[in-house]
Amino acid sequence: MKYSNPFADYLLTWYEKTAVDLPWRQSHDPYRVWLSEIMLQQTQVETVKPYYARFLEAYPTVGDLAAAPLDDVLKHWEGLGYYSRARNLHRAAQAVSDQGGEFPHTLEALMVLPGIGRYTAGALASIAFGVRAPVLDGNVIRVYARLLDLPDDVTQTSTQARLWDQAEAWLPDERAGDYNQALMDLGRLVCKPKNPLCAQCPIRAHCLAFQHSTQDARPVKKAKAPTPHYDVTAGMIWNEDGELLIAQRPLEGLLGGLWEFPGGKQEEGETLPACLRRELREELAIEVEVGELFARVEHGFTHFKITLYAFTCRYVSGEPQTIGVRAWAWVMPDDLTKYSFGKADRQVIDALMKRRGMLF
């Protein structure tokens, strides 16, 4: 089959021979395609595979996911990061379930669902439904920027608009889903960010960057600003019954819906114990006696880094309130695994489990 796109035949032939056998490619079921695309955002394929399998075992259908409590969904997502994806996944499943359990087939209707932008809508529509819809993720941007030998900053809105136009123009009328997946594979396996494997590229004859030997300089991105760093406190607050106080973060915002050892960010001129006492008054209206530093954890988020200082604390007074948290609970250490925590707090829990019996 011949396409107006000058390299589509080469790309699709390459894909037919080398397509990676991925679990979500075993079916065109829109639920499975959608689940994989959400999980693959900002996350590598090998990391996603076990989560994808566990999610499908727990929630075989979109209706099962919609009916599950959010806390359970977050627990199954625990460790995959970017937790807004899990919250939006749950909300979108409920929206689809309310519509009879059928995913809409058009880009416009798909983009109404929580967490589905233009890229995800294009991937889902083209792969699951055969709709002629382009995709543009980080891998595809890199491929196109090199094909065009694009000197413009790909993080700029105007450049991305041009790339979307080009993606639409190059998209073949047939086999859009295979074409899009071929581009993704090409960017991930061959057209890599550093040291691209140009000798293995099936479309290098059409690549201007390869012809001009500028592939290592493409795509162009503005230099990143220095990453901010914050010192953050957390209280491992014990009561007389040997229970720990944990709090659930508000649904909106960073790590929304996850549980944590309560605390917060240190302010300028404030000692760490004073910070912890202030945060606990503001968020839970309780008083504690701050003891020894139990654990120090370094952790990076997308746009900033933290050092988390977890202190052993003794509960003194005040009935915990939900001023700055969604919920709170006193739990025995062995029950911590029933709750979903962010990575930094899980490291504190790991340290606790290793040192059990040494605190008292």
C-alpha positions as CSV (number, residue, x, y, z in Angstrom):
1,M,0.0,0.0,0.0
2,K,1.3,3.4,-0.9
3,Y,0.8,6.5,1.2
4,S,1.1,10.2,0.5
5,N,3.5,10.4,3.4
6,P,6.9,9.7,1.9
7,F,8.1,7.5,4.7
8,A,4.9,5.8,6.0
9,D,5.5,2.6,4.0
10,Y,9.0,2.2,5.4
11,L,7.9,2.9,9.0
12,L,5.0,0.5,8.9
13,T,7.1,-2.2,7.3
14,W,9.6,-1.8,10.1
15,Y,6.9,-1.9,12.7
16,E,5.4,-5.1,11.3
17,K,8.8,-6.8,11.6
18,T,10.0,-5.3,14.9
19,A,6.9,-4.3,16.9
20,V,7.5,-4.8,20.6
21,D,5.2,-7.4,22.2
22,L,3.6,-5.4,24.9
23,P,0.6,-6.6,27.1
24,W,-1.6,-3.7,26.0
25,R,-1.1,-4.5,22.4
26,Q,-2.8,-7.9,22.7
27,S,-6.2,-6.3,22.4
28,H,-7.8,-3.2,20.9
29,D,-10.2,-3.0,23.9
30,P,-10.4,0.8,24.5
31,Y,-10.3,0.3,28.3
32,R,-7.0,-1.5,28.1
33,V,-5.6,0.9,25.6
34,W,-6.7,3.9,27.7
35,L,-5.3,2.4,30.9
36,S,-1.9,1.7,29.3
37,E,-1.7,5.2,27.8
38,I,-2.4,6.9,31.2
39,M,0.1,4.7,33.0
40,L,2.8,5.3,30.3
41,Q,2.6,9.1,30.8
42,Q,5.9,10.2,32.3
43,T,6.7,6.5,33.1
44,Q,8.9,3.9,31.3
45,V,7.5,0.8,29.7
46,E,9.2,-1.7,32.0
47,T,7.9,0.1,35.1
48,V,4.4,0.1,33.8
49,K,4.1,-3.6,32.9
50,P,3.6,-5.1,36.5
51,Y,1.2,-2.2,37.4
52,Y,-0.8,-2.7,34.3
53,A,-1.2,-6.5,35.1
54,R,-2.2,-5.9,38.7
55,F,-4.7,-3.2,37.7
56,L,-6.4,-5.4,35.2
57,E,-6.5,-8.2,37.8
58,A,-8.2,-5.9,40.3
59,Y,-10.3,-4.0,37.8
60,P,-11.0,-6.1,34.7
61,T,-13.5,-3.6,33.3
62,V,-14.1,0.1,33.3
63,G,-17.2,-0.6,35.4
64,D,-15.1,-2.4,38.0
65,L,-12.7,0.6,38.2
66,A,-15.6,3.0,38.4
67,A,-17.2,1.1,41.3
68,A,-13.9,0.8,43.3
69,P,-13.3,3.2,46.3
70,L,-10.7,5.8,45.4
71,D,-8.5,4.8,48.3
72,D,-8.3,1.3,46.8
73,V,-7.4,2.7,43.4
74,L,-4.6,4.8,44.9
75,K,-3.3,1.8,46.8
76,H,-3.0,-0.2,43.5
77,W,-1.3,2.9,42.0
78,E,1.1,3.3,44.9
79,G,4.7,3.7,43.6
80,L,3.8,4.6,40.1
81,G,3.9,8.3,40.9
82,Y,2.1,11.3,39.4
83,Y,-1.0,10.4,41.4
84,S,-3.3,12.9,39.7
85,R,-3.3,10.3,36.9
86,A,-4.9,7.8,39.2
87,R,-7.5,10.3,40.5
88,N,-8.4,11.3,36.9
89,L,-8.4,7.6,35.9
90,H,-11.1,6.9,38.5
91,R,-13.1,10.0,37.6
92,A,-13.0,9.2,33.9
93,A,-14.0,5.5,34.6
94,Q,-17.0,6.8,36.5
95,A,-17.9,9.2,33.6
96,V,-17.7,6.3,31.1
97,S,-19.7,4.0,33.3
98,D,-22.4,6.7,33.6
99,Q,-22.6,6.7,29.8
100,G,-23.3,3.0,29.7
101,G,-19.7,1.8,29.9
102,E,-18.8,2.7,26.3
103,F,-15.9,5.0,25.5
104,P,-16.8,7.7,23.1
105,H,-15.1,7.3,19.6
106,T,-14.5,11.0,18.7
107,L,-11.5,13.1,19.8
108,E,-13.8,15.9,21.0
109,A,-15.8,13.6,23.3
110,L,-12.8,11.7,24.6
111,M,-11.1,15.0,25.6
112,V,-14.0,15.8,27.8
113,L,-13.1,12.9,30.1
114,P,-10.8,13.8,33.1
115,G,-7.1,13.3,32.4
116,I,-7.5,12.9,28.6
117,G,-5.7,15.5,26.5
118,R,-5.1,15.7,22.8
119,Y,-2.3,13.1,22.8
120,T,-4.2,10.5,24.9
121,A,-7.3,11.1,22.9
122,G,-5.4,10.6,19.6
123,A,-3.7,7.4,20.8
124,L,-7.0,5.9,22.1
125,A,-9.0,6.9,19.1
126,S,-6.5,5.7,16.6
127,I,-5.5,2.4,18.3
128,A,-8.8,1.3,19.7
129,F,-11.2,2.7,17.0
130,G,-9.1,3.2,13.9
131,V,-9.8,6.9,13.9
132,R,-7.4,9.0,11.8
133,A,-6.0,11.0,14.7
134,P,-2.3,12.1,15.2
135,V,-0.3,11.8,18.4
136,L,2.5,14.0,19.8
137,D,4.3,12.8,22.9
138,G,7.9,13.3,23.9
139,N,9.1,10.4,21.7
140,V,7.2,11.6,18.6
141,I,8.2,15.2,19.1
142,R,11.9,14.0,19.0
143,V,11.3,12.0,15.8
144,Y,9.6,14.9,14.1
145,A,12.0,17.5,15.3
146,R,14.9,15.5,13.7
147,L,13.0,14.7,10.5
148,L,12.4,18.4,10.1
149,D,15.8,19.4,11.5
150,L,13.8,21.8,13.5
151,P,15.9,24.7,15.1
152,D,13.0,26.0,17.2
153,D,12.4,25.4,20.9
154,V,9.9,22.4,21.1
155,T,8.7,23.6,24.5
156,Q,7.2,26.7,23.0
157,T,3.5,26.7,22.2
158,S,4.0,28.0,18.6
159,T,6.5,25.2,17.9
160,Q,4.2,22.6,19.3
161,A,1.3,23.9,17.1
162,R,3.5,23.5,14.1
163,L,4.4,20.0,15.1
164,W,0.7,19.1,15.5
165,D,0.0,20.5,12.1
166,Q,2.9,18.4,10.7
167,A,1.7,15.3,12.5
168,E,-1.7,15.7,11.0
169,A,-0.3,16.3,7.5
170,W,2.0,13.2,7.7
171,L,-0.7,10.9,9.2
172,P,-1.8,8.3,6.6
173,D,-5.4,7.8,5.8
174,E,-5.3,4.2,6.9
175,R,-3.6,2.3,9.7
176,A,-3.4,5.4,11.9
177,G,-3.1,3.3,15.1
178,D,-0.2,1.2,13.7
179,Y,1.5,4.3,12.4
180,N,1.3,6.1,15.7
181,Q,2.6,3.1,17.7
182,A,5.4,2.7,15.1
183,L,6.4,6.4,15.8
184,M,6.3,5.7,19.6
185,D,8.5,2.6,19.2
186,L,10.9,4.4,16.9
187,G,11.4,7.3,19.3
188,R,11.8,4.9,22.3
189,L,14.1,2.3,20.7
190,V,16.0,4.0,17.9
191,C,15.6,7.8,17.8
192,K,16.8,8.0,21.4
193,P,17.4,11.3,23.2
194,K,21.2,10.7,23.3
195,N,23.2,8.7,20.8
196,P,20.3,7.9,18.4
197,L,20.8,4.6,16.5
198,C,20.5,6.2,13.1
199,A,22.0,3.2,11.3
200,Q,19.0,1.2,12.4
201,C,16.4,3.8,11.5
202,P,14.1,2.8,8.7
203,I,13.3,6.4,7.7
204,R,16.8,8.0,8.0
205,A,16.8,8.8,4.3
206,H,13.9,11.2,5.0
207,C,15.6,12.7,8.1
208,L,17.0,16.2,7.6
209,A,18.9,16.1,10.9
210,F,20.6,12.9,9.8
211,Q,21.6,14.5,6.5
212,H,22.9,17.6,8.3
213,S,24.5,15.7,11.1
214,T,22.5,17.7,13.7
215,Q,20.6,14.8,15.2
216,D,22.4,15.3,18.6
217,A,21.3,18.9,18.7
218,R,17.6,18.1,18.1
219,P,15.1,18.6,19.5
220,V,16.0,22.1,20.8
221,K,14.8,22.8,24.4
222,K,15.4,25.8,26.6
223,A,17.7,25.3,29.5
224,K,16.0,24.2,32.7
225,A,15.9,26.6,35.6
226,P,17.7,25.4,38.8
227,T,15.5,22.9,40.7
228,P,14.2,24.4,44.0
229,H,14.8,22.5,47.2
230,Y,12.7,22.5,50.4
231,D,13.2,21.1,53.9
232,V,10.0,19.3,55.0
233,T,9.1,17.8,58.4
234,A,7.0,14.9,59.3
235,G,5.8,13.6,62.7
236,M,5.8,9.9,63.7
237,I,3.3,10.7,66.4
238,W,2.7,7.9,68.9
239,N,-0.1,7.6,71.4
240,E,-0.2,5.6,74.7
241,D,-1.7,2.6,72.8
242,G,1.3,2.3,70.5
243,E,-0.6,3.7,67.5
244,L,0.7,6.1,65.0
245,L,-1.2,9.1,63.7
246,I,-1.5,9.4,59.9
247,A,-3.3,12.0,57.8
248,Q,-4.8,11.9,54.3
249,R,-3.9,14.7,52.0
250,P,-6.6,16.8,50.3
251,L,-7.7,15.3,46.9
252,E,-6.6,18.3,44.9
253,G,-2.9,19.1,44.8
254,L,0.4,17.2,45.1
255,L,0.0,13.5,46.2
256,G,-3.8,14.2,46.5
257,G,-5.6,11.5,48.4
258,L,-2.5,9.7,49.7
259,W,-1.7,9.2,53.4
260,E,1.3,10.7,55.1
261,F,3.0,11.3,58.4
262,P,1.7,14.8,59.1
263,G,4.0,17.8,58.9
264,G,5.0,20.4,56.4
265,K,7.5,22.8,54.8
266,Q,10.0,24.6,57.0
267,E,9.8,28.4,56.9
268,E,12.8,30.8,56.8
269,G,14.4,31.2,60.3
270,E,12.4,28.3,61.7
271,T,13.9,25.2,63.4
272,L,12.7,21.8,62.2
273,P,11.0,20.9,65.5
274,A,9.3,24.4,65.6
275,C,8.2,23.8,62.0
276,L,6.7,20.5,62.9
277,R,4.8,21.8,65.9
278,R,3.4,24.7,63.9
279,E,2.3,22.5,61.0
280,L,0.5,20.1,63.4
281,R,-1.3,22.9,65.1
282,E,-2.4,24.4,61.8
283,E,-3.5,21.2,60.1
284,L,-4.7,19.0,62.9
285,A,-5.0,21.3,66.0
286,I,-2.9,19.0,68.1
287,E,0.1,19.4,70.4
288,V,3.0,17.1,70.4
289,E,6.4,16.7,72.1
290,V,9.0,16.4,69.3
291,G,11.7,13.8,70.0
292,E,14.6,12.5,68.1
293,L,15.2,12.6,64.4
294,F,14.1,9.2,63.2
295,A,14.8,9.3,59.4
296,R,16.1,11.7,56.8
297,V,14.9,11.1,53.2
298,E,15.9,12.8,49.9
299,H,13.2,12.8,47.3
300,G,12.6,14.5,44.0
301,F,9.3,15.6,42.4
302,T,8.9,16.9,38.9
303,H,9.6,20.6,39.6
304,F,11.4,20.5,43.0
305,K,13.3,18.4,45.5
306,I,12.8,17.9,49.2
307,T,14.6,16.6,52.2
308,L,12.1,15.0,54.6
309,Y,13.0,15.0,58.3
310,A,10.8,12.5,60.1
311,F,10.8,13.0,63.9
312,T,9.5,10.6,66.6
313,C,6.8,12.5,68.5
314,R,4.7,11.9,71.6
315,Y,1.1,12.9,71.3
316,V,0.2,15.5,74.1
317,S,-3.2,16.9,73.6
318,G,-6.0,18.1,71.2
319,E,-8.5,16.0,69.3
320,P,-7.2,15.8,65.7
321,Q,-9.2,17.9,63.3
322,T,-9.5,18.0,59.5
323,I,-8.4,21.6,59.1
324,G,-5.7,21.0,56.5
325,V,-6.2,17.3,55.7
326,R,-8.9,15.2,54.3
327,A,-8.9,12.6,57.1
328,W,-6.8,11.2,59.9
329,A,-6.5,7.9,61.6
330,W,-4.6,6.2,64.5
331,V,-3.2,2.9,63.2
332,M,-0.9,0.2,64.5
333,P,2.4,0.0,62.6
334,D,1.5,-3.4,61.1
335,D,-1.6,-1.7,59.5
336,L,0.4,1.0,57.6
337,T,0.6,-1.3,54.6
338,K,-3.2,-1.0,54.2
339,Y,-2.9,2.7,53.3
340,S,-1.4,4.3,50.2
341,F,1.6,6.5,50.9
342,G,4.0,8.5,48.7
343,K,7.5,7.3,48.1
344,A,9.2,9.5,50.8
345,D,6.8,8.3,53.5
346,R,7.2,4.7,52.4
347,Q,10.9,5.0,52.9
348,V,10.2,6.2,56.5
349,I,7.9,3.2,56.9
350,D,10.6,0.9,55.6
351,A,13.0,2.3,58.2
352,L,10.4,1.9,60.9
353,M,9.9,-1.8,60.1
354,K,13.6,-2.4,60.1
355,R,14.0,-0.8,63.5
356,R,10.9,-2.2,65.2
357,G,11.5,-2.9,68.9
358,M,14.2,-0.2,69.2
359,L,11.9,2.8,69.8
360,F,10.5,1.8,73.2
